[in-house]
Amino acid sequence: MATRILGKLRPSTSALFVCDVQEKFRPLIAGFPTVIDTTKRMVQGAKVLDIPVLVTEQYPKALGPTVSEVTGVLPAGTPPAFAKTLFSMLTPEVDTWLKAKPEVKQVMLVGIEAHVCVFQTSLDLLERGYEVHLVTDGVSSSRPHHRAAALQRMAQAGVLFSNSEMALFQLCCDSKHPRFKEISAIVKEGQAAEPFSFTASL
């Protein structure tokens, strides 16, 4: 009998992975302002709840650094972005970072592109035994149908789907949480942002 995965996010066992949210992608990615806004708020939430954040950059020499909206809110102690040529975020350096954090069992994932780097990262994390939570309003591709195919494939592999509001309130768990007001304010920022529909048929 298959074991049911409830996917109950907890700050003490979670990490946030930010995949390649870089400057050169601004004009290329569908709904990129929404991806940036979601990523920024997830990083802010991680900072409030003391959740470690890891950032990668795909060939930054050509594709530029992580967008300033995200780097400007990174928690103190976040390591410099890991540069990579591997499509997956799971480079040897990132593997070393994860092994130094044995308490991390769940990885929340945002970034681009959904059908390449995010997809391959999710499979590598699953293969290593991590519970993967895809923050769906924080991932996209240059073409919406590529994003749709990636989400379908990740669901088949066992990735758990969430969104920023859903994940942040689950991490907070209780309106009596001492940081609830801060998390609620971050969520409200997202509710006020310009909506973008990622929907695309296969």
Disulfide bonds with the S-S distance in Angstrom:
none
